[in-house]
Amino acid sequence: MVSSVQAAAAVAPSAITSLCWISVVAVAAPLVARVLRGYVPSVVILLVCGMLLGPHGIGWAGSEGGVDLLSELGLGMLFLLAGYELDPKLLGGKPGRVAWVTWLVSLALALGLVMVAAGDAGFTAQIAVAIALTSTALGTLLPILKQDGLLEQPLGRAVLAHGAVGELGPVVAMSVLLTTRSVTAAVIVLALFGIAALIVAWVPRRLLDRVPGVERLIGELAGGTEQLPVRVVLLLLLVLMAVAEVFDLDVVLGAFAAGLILRFLIAEEHPELESALETIGFGLFIPVFFVVSGMGIDPRAVADDPLAWVVFVAAIALARGLPVWISERFVPHGENLTERQDRVQLALYAATGLPIIVAVTQVATAAELMSPQLASILVAAGATTVLLFPLLAKGIAAVRS
């Protein structure tokens, strides 16, 4: 039996075979999550199945032959939707400023922890791990918050504020700090990218405002076999990802910017487009991304050093959750949560991170700043936070009620 599995793993599966197994997992994941009553999020199931099916498991699926491109598009769609969901108002005002300061404190605390634990590592490598420890998976949390009816409550608004900064902050930090350029040069390049993104946003806005026929034409071609609005969104996504690549920035930044621009252009006029984008993203591309990300996890690396796995989970809770709890408890901003249980729930939700951890580890391993073994443990720790922290937060709410 073992020899047959090894023989199967020795032959790289074709792209169609890999996509077939990925599709099986994509269909099975929400069903399994439903049977488990939501205690295990489907994203964790996708990662675990990818780990089992991939080259570190039984070898029935791989990322060759264009599967990796679909995975990158899934990453882009995930952050496009995150940018689209982000309300710019959450980043301003006193609550937004407190959230920004809190995230910077989280980054400094995470960097201090990494320096103590791995003082012999290079500074850029330490920064990569620190950024991974301070993210918030807002895109992953949104369905949970919606399902529990928290979005319109003070707790939900607090999670959105800290989650918005917990996604945008690490994305910007990746672009500035995980680069071979100096910090000054990286900031200049980031500013140039921002200018390019503003131009990309300004041109279609001017067309929509000055030429009414453009919006009417898009509306006329919105259905049937044309689906022009969806095609325009995919073009916007790929243009911003390409621009980010030209500037030698991570494509995640381009995808996030595309989501922000899309919200600015059409969120109010065409709210139905969000449903179409979720259908494309969560129906195809995003499951491929998470399954392929799971293929990169080496279970042997995690099994060989389980203490590091546990330490990383604790470090995420300490570096991200603790500063959020402290700021909500001791820094007045006009919308502080008054209940102790709410503050603990907020800290747990804020410390839930996975997509950016995956993105950071991919960038860091490609730049040889991080070993594949360490990346596997970090991603496994991120998956654990998605599994454990929202579950603990729900448990606190259940006990209180």
Secondary structure, 3 states (H helix, E strand, C coil): CHHHHHHHHHCCCCHHHHHHHHHHHHHHHHHHHHHCCCCCCHHHHHHHHHHHHCCCCCCCCCCCCCHHHHHHHHHHHHHHHHHHHCCHHHHCHHHHHHHHHHHHHHHHHHHHHHHHHCCCCCHHHHHHHHHHHCCCCHHHHHHHHHHCCCCCCHHHHHHHHHHHHHHHHHHHHHHHHCCCCCHHHHHHHHHHHHHHHHHHHHHHHHHHHHCHHHHHHHHHCCCCCCCHHHHHHHHHHHHHHHHHHHCCCCHHHHHHHHHHHHHHHHCCCCCHHHHHHHHHHHHHHHHHHHHHHHHCCCHHHHHHCHHHHHHHHHHHHHHHHHHHHHHHHHCCCCCCCCCHHHHHHHHHHHCCCCHHHHHHHHHHHHCCCCCHHHHHHHHHHHHHHHHHHHHHHHHHHHHHC
